[in-house]
Amino acid sequence: MDVEHMRRASVALDDIAYMSDPDHAESVYQKLSSKQMPPPYSGESPWPDANIQLFRDWMDGGFQL
């Protein structure tokens, strides 16, 4: 669901090369941490804080798979 919603905003969540770019990842993190993802129109709940922290940890850990 998140992949489809963010694709509309030209964010390729399902593309590891795209997401491993620090600028792209930081942009997604900012959307997550400000509760803008998933977008309000989707009817979905924002990501839980634990999942947002996991994403941050992935970034801080060097985008390891």
The first five atom37 places (N, CA, C, CB, O) and aatype in JSON, in Angstrom:
{
  "aatype": [12, 3, 19, 6, 8, 12, 1, 1, 0, 15, 19, 0, 10, 3, 3, 9, 0, 18, 12, 15, 3, 14, 3, 8, 0, 6, 15, 19, 18, 5, 11, 10, 15, 15, 11, 5, 12, 14, 14, 14, 18, 15, 7, 6, 15, 14, 17, 14, 3, 0, 2, 9, 5, 10, 13, 1, 3, 17, 12, 3, 7, 7, 13, 5, 10],
  "atom_mask": [
    [1, 1, 1, 1, 1],
    [1, 1, 1, 1, 1],
    [1, 1, 1, 1, 1],
    [1, 1, 1, 1, 1],
    [1, 1, 1, 1, 1],
    [1, 1, 1, 1, 1],
    [1, 1, 1, 1, 1],
    [1, 1, 1, 1, 1],
    [1, 1, 1, 1, 1],
    [1, 1, 1, 1, 1],
    [1, 1, 1, 1, 1],
    [1, 1, 1, 1, 1],
    [1, 1, 1, 1, 1],
    [1, 1, 1, 1, 1],
    [1, 1, 1, 1, 1],
    [1, 1, 1, 1, 1],
    [1, 1, 1, 1, 1],
    [1, 1, 1, 1, 1],
    [1, 1, 1, 1, 1],
    [1, 1, 1, 1, 1],
    [1, 1, 1, 1, 1],
    [1, 1, 1, 1, 1],
    [1, 1, 1, 1, 1],
    [1, 1, 1, 1, 1],
    [1, 1, 1, 1, 1],
    [1, 1, 1, 1, 1],
    [1, 1, 1, 1, 1],
    [1, 1, 1, 1, 1],
    [1, 1, 1, 1, 1],
    [1, 1, 1, 1, 1],
    [1, 1, 1, 1, 1],
    [1, 1, 1, 1, 1],
    [1, 1, 1, 1, 1],
    [1, 1, 1, 1, 1],
    [1, 1, 1, 1, 1],
    [1, 1, 1, 1, 1],
    [1, 1, 1, 1, 1],
    [1, 1, 1, 1, 1],
    [1, 1, 1, 1, 1],
    [1, 1, 1, 1, 1],
    [1, 1, 1, 1, 1],
    [1, 1, 1, 1, 1],
    [1, 1, 1, 0, 1],
    [1, 1, 1, 1, 1],
    [1, 1, 1, 1, 1],
    [1, 1, 1, 1, 1],
    [1, 1, 1, 1, 1],
    [1, 1, 1, 1, 1],
    [1, 1, 1, 1, 1],
    [1, 1, 1, 1, 1],
    [1, 1, 1, 1, 1],
    [1, 1, 1, 1, 1],
    [1, 1, 1, 1, 1],
    [1, 1, 1, 1, 1],
    [1, 1, 1, 1, 1],
    [1, 1, 1, 1, 1],
    [1, 1, 1, 1, 1],
    [1, 1, 1, 1, 1],
    [1, 1, 1, 1, 1],
    [1, 1, 1, 1, 1],
    [1, 1, 1, 0, 1],
    [1, 1, 1, 0, 1],
    [1, 1, 1, 1, 1],
    [1, 1, 1, 1, 1],
    [1, 1, 1, 1, 1]
  ],
  "atom_positions": [
    [[0.83, -1.18, 0.0], [0.0, 0.0, 0.0], [0.88, 1.25, 0.0], [-0.95, -0.01, 1.21], [0.63, 2.17, -0.78]],
    [[1.91, 1.31, 0.88], [2.78, 2.48, 0.93], [3.49, 2.71, -0.39], [3.8, 2.33, 2.06], [3.66, 3.86, -0.82]],
    [[3.91, 1.63, -1.04], [4.61, 1.75, -2.32], [3.72, 2.45, -3.34], [5.05, 0.36, -2.84], [4.17, 3.36, -4.03]],
    [[2.48, 2.03, -3.43], [1.56, 2.64, -4.39], [1.29, 4.1, -4.06], [0.25, 1.87, -4.41], [1.28, 4.95, -4.96]],
    [[1.07, 4.4, -2.8], [0.79, 5.79, -2.42], [1.98, 6.69, -2.74], [0.45, 5.88, -0.93], [1.8, 7.79, -3.27]],
    [[3.17, 6.23, -2.43], [4.34, 7.08, -2.63], [4.75, 7.15, -4.1], [5.49, 6.58, -1.8], [5.36, 8.13, -4.53]],
    [[4.41, 6.13, -4.87], [4.7, 6.19, -6.31], [4.01, 7.4, -6.94], [4.23, 4.89, -7.0], [4.55, 8.02, -7.85]],
    [[2.83, 7.74, -6.44], [2.1, 8.91, -6.94], [2.88, 10.2, -6.7], [0.73, 9.01, -6.28], [2.69, 11.19, -7.41]],
    [[3.75, 10.19, -5.69], [4.58, 11.35, -5.37], [5.99, 11.2, -5.94], [4.64, 11.56, -3.85], [6.9, 11.91, -5.53]],
    [[6.16, 10.26, -6.87], [7.45, 10.0, -7.52], [8.52, 9.52, -6.53], [7.95, 11.25, -8.22], [9.7, 9.84, -6.67]],
    [[8.08, 8.75, -5.53], [9.0, 8.15, -4.57], [8.97, 6.64, -4.8], [8.62, 8.51, -3.09], [7.92, 6.01, -4.68]],
    [[10.13, 6.08, -5.13], [10.22, 4.65, -5.48], [10.61, 3.82, -4.26], [11.24, 4.44, -6.62], [11.76, 3.39, -4.14]],
    [[9.66, 3.6, -3.36], [9.95, 2.83, -2.14], [10.43, 1.41, -2.43], [8.73, 2.77, -1.27], [11.17, 0.84, -1.63]],
    [[10.03, 0.86, -3.54], [10.38, -0.53, -3.84], [11.66, -0.65, -4.67], [9.23, -1.19, -4.58], [11.96, -1.74, -5.16]],
    [[12.39, 0.43, -4.84], [13.64, 0.43, -5.6], [14.8, 0.66, -4.64], [13.62, 1.51, -6.73], [15.01, 1.79, -4.18]],
    [[15.55, -0.39, -4.33], [16.62, -0.29, -3.34], [17.69, 0.72, -3.74], [17.26, -1.65, -3.12], [18.24, 1.4, -2.88]],
    [[17.99, 0.84, -5.03], [18.98, 1.82, -5.48], [18.48, 3.24, -5.19], [19.28, 1.65, -7.0], [19.25, 4.09, -4.73]],
    [[17.22, 3.49, -5.44], [16.63, 4.79, -5.16], [16.64, 5.07, -3.66], [15.18, 4.87, -5.71], [17.08, 6.13, -3.22]],
    [[16.16, 4.1, -2.89], [16.04, 4.29, -1.45], [17.39, 4.34, -0.74], [15.21, 3.19, -0.87], [17.48, 4.89, 0.36]],
    [[18.43, 3.78, -1.33], [19.76, 3.8, -0.71], [20.48, 5.13, -0.93], [20.61, 2.67, -1.25], [21.55, 5.35, -0.38]],
    [[19.9, 6.0, -1.74], [20.44, 7.35, -1.91], [20.09, 8.13, -0.65], [19.88, 8.06, -3.22], [18.91, 8.27, -0.33]],
    [[21.08, 8.64, 0.07], [20.79, 9.33, 1.34], [19.78, 10.47, 1.22], [22.06, 9.87, 1.91], [18.97, 10.67, 2.13]],
    [[19.81, 11.21, 0.13], [18.84, 12.3, -0.03], [17.42, 11.77, -0.15], [19.19, 13.14, -1.25], [16.49, 12.34, 0.43]],
    [[17.24, 10.7, -0.91], [15.89, 10.12, -1.06], [15.42, 9.52, 0.26], [15.88, 9.04, -2.18], [14.28, 9.73, 0.67]],
    [[16.3, 8.78, 0.91], [15.92, 8.16, 2.18], [15.56, 9.21, 3.22], [17.06, 7.27, 2.71], [14.6, 9.05, 3.97]],
    [[16.33, 10.28, 3.26], [16.05, 11.35, 4.23], [14.69, 12.0, 3.94], [17.16, 12.42, 4.2], [13.95, 12.32, 4.86]],
    [[14.38, 12.18, 2.69], [13.09, 12.74, 2.31], [11.95, 11.85, 2.79], [13.01, 12.95, 0.8], [10.96, 12.33, 3.33]],
    [[12.09, 10.55, 2.57], [11.07, 9.6, 3.03], [10.99, 9.62, 4.55], [11.38, 8.16, 2.52], [9.9, 9.62, 5.12]],
    [[12.14, 9.63, 5.21], [12.15, 9.67, 6.68], [11.41, 10.9, 7.2], [13.61, 9.66, 7.21], [10.64, 10.81, 8.16]],
    [[11.62, 12.04, 6.57], [10.94, 13.26, 7.0], [9.42, 13.11, 6.85], [11.43, 14.46, 6.19], [8.67, 13.57, 7.71]],
    [[8.98, 12.48, 5.77], [7.54, 12.25, 5.58], [7.0, 11.29, 6.64], [7.27, 11.68, 4.16], [5.92, 11.49, 7.18]],
    [[7.78, 10.25, 6.93], [7.36, 9.29, 7.95], [7.28, 9.94, 9.33], [8.32, 8.11, 7.99], [6.28, 9.79, 10.03]],
    [[8.32, 10.64, 9.71], [8.39, 11.18, 11.06], [7.41, 12.32, 11.29], [9.8, 11.66, 11.35], [7.04, 12.6, 12.43]],
    [[6.98, 12.98, 10.23], [5.97, 14.04, 10.38], [4.56, 13.51, 10.12], [6.28, 15.2, 9.41], [3.59, 14.26, 10.02]],
    [[4.47, 12.18, 10.02], [3.18, 11.49, 9.86], [2.47, 11.87, 8.56], [2.27, 11.79, 11.04], [1.24, 11.88, 8.5]],
    [[3.25, 12.19, 7.51], [2.68, 12.51, 6.2], [2.63, 11.29, 5.31], [3.48, 13.6, 5.53], [2.16, 11.36, 4.17]],
    [[3.12, 10.16, 5.81], [3.11, 8.94, 5.03], [2.57, 7.82, 5.9], [4.54, 8.6, 4.49], [3.05, 7.62, 7.01]],
    [[1.59, 7.09, 5.41], [0.92, 7.27, 4.13], [0.14, 8.57, 4.11], [0.0, 6.09, 3.83], [-0.19, 9.12, 5.17]],
    [[-0.17, 9.07, 2.93], [-0.88, 10.35, 2.83], [-2.25, 10.27, 3.47], [-1.0, 10.77, 1.37], [-2.9, 9.22, 3.47]],
    [[-2.7, 11.38, 4.02], [-4.0, 11.4, 4.72], [-5.16, 10.89, 3.88], [-4.31, 12.8, 5.16], [-6.07, 10.25, 4.42]],
    [[-5.15, 11.14, 2.57], [-6.27, 10.7, 1.73], [-6.37, 9.19, 1.59], [-6.15, 11.31, 0.36], [-7.39, 8.67, 1.13]],
    [[-5.32, 8.46, 2.0], [-5.31, 7.01, 1.81], [-6.24, 6.27, 2.77], [-3.9, 6.49, 1.97], [-6.67, 5.15, 2.5]],
    [[-6.54, 6.91, 3.89], [-7.35, 6.24, 4.9], [-6.56, 5.28, 5.77], [0.0, 0.0, 0.0], [-7.12, 4.67, 6.68]],
    [[-5.25, 5.14, 5.5], [-4.38, 4.27, 6.27], [-3.8, 5.03, 7.46], [-3.24, 3.7, 5.38], [-3.67, 6.25, 7.42]],
    [[-3.46, 4.3, 8.51], [-2.83, 4.9, 9.68], [-1.37, 5.21, 9.4], [-2.96, 3.98, 10.91], [-0.73, 4.5, 8.62]],
    [[-0.83, 6.26, 10.04], [0.6, 6.52, 9.9], [1.42, 5.35, 10.45], [0.99, 7.83, 10.64], [0.93, 4.55, 11.25]],
    [[2.66, 5.27, 10.0], [3.54, 4.21, 10.5], [3.72, 4.36, 12.0], [4.91, 4.26, 9.78], [3.8, 5.48, 12.51]],
    [[3.79, 3.24, 12.73], [4.08, 3.3, 14.16], [5.5, 3.84, 14.38], [3.93, 1.9, 14.81], [6.38, 3.66, 13.54]],
    [[5.7, 4.49, 15.51], [7.01, 5.06, 15.83], [8.12, 4.01, 15.78], [6.97, 5.71, 17.2], [9.23, 4.32, 15.36]],
    [[7.84, 2.79, 16.19], [8.86, 1.73, 16.18], [9.31, 1.44, 14.75], [8.32, 0.44, 16.84], [10.5, 1.18, 14.52]],
    [[8.4, 1.47, 13.79], [8.76, 1.23, 12.39], [9.55, 2.4, 11.82], [7.49, 0.98, 11.54], [10.46, 2.22, 11.01]],
    [[9.19, 3.61, 12.23], [9.94, 4.79, 11.79], [11.36, 4.72, 12.33], [9.24, 6.1, 12.25], [12.31, 5.04, 11.61]],
    [[11.51, 4.3, 13.57], [12.85, 4.16, 14.15], [13.64, 3.07, 13.43], [12.76, 3.85, 15.67], [14.84, 3.22, 13.22]],
    [[12.99, 2.0, 13.06], [13.65, 0.93, 12.31], [14.17, 1.47, 10.97], [12.68, -0.25, 12.08], [15.28, 1.12, 10.55]],
    [[13.39, 2.29, 10.31], [13.82, 2.91, 9.05], [15.03, 3.81, 9.29], [12.66, 3.73, 8.43], [15.99, 3.77, 8.52]],
    [[14.99, 4.61, 10.36], [16.13, 5.48, 10.71], [17.36, 4.65, 11.01], [15.78, 6.37, 11.94], [18.46, 4.99, 10.57]],
    [[17.19, 3.56, 11.73], [18.32, 2.68, 12.04], [18.91, 2.1, 10.76], [17.88, 1.54, 12.98], [20.13, 1.97, 10.64]],
    [[18.06, 1.75, 9.8], [18.53, 1.24, 8.52], [19.37, 2.28, 7.81], [17.35, 0.81, 7.65], [20.42, 1.97, 7.25]],
    [[18.9, 3.52, 7.84], [19.66, 4.61, 7.23], [21.0, 4.79, 7.93], [18.84, 5.92, 7.27], [22.05, 4.84, 7.3]],
    [[20.94, 4.89, 9.25], [22.16, 5.12, 10.03], [23.14, 3.98, 9.93], [21.81, 5.36, 11.47], [24.35, 4.16, 10.11]],
    [[22.62, 2.79, 9.64], [23.48, 1.6, 9.5], [24.08, 1.43, 8.11], [0.0, 0.0, 0.0], [24.72, 0.42, 7.83]],
    [[23.87, 2.41, 7.25], [24.49, 2.36, 5.94], [23.64, 1.69, 4.88], [0.0, 0.0, 0.0], [24.18, 1.22, 3.87]],
    [[22.31, 1.63, 5.09], [21.39, 1.09, 4.09], [21.65, -0.39, 3.77], [21.49, 1.91, 2.81], [21.51, -0.82, 2.63]],
    [[22.03, -1.14, 4.8], [22.31, -2.56, 4.61], [21.02, -3.35, 4.42], [23.09, -3.12, 5.81], [20.01, -3.06, 5.05]],
    [[21.08, -4.33, 3.54], [19.91, -5.19, 3.31], [19.81, -6.27, 4.35], [19.97, -5.81, 1.92], [18.89, -7.08, 4.31]]
  ]
}
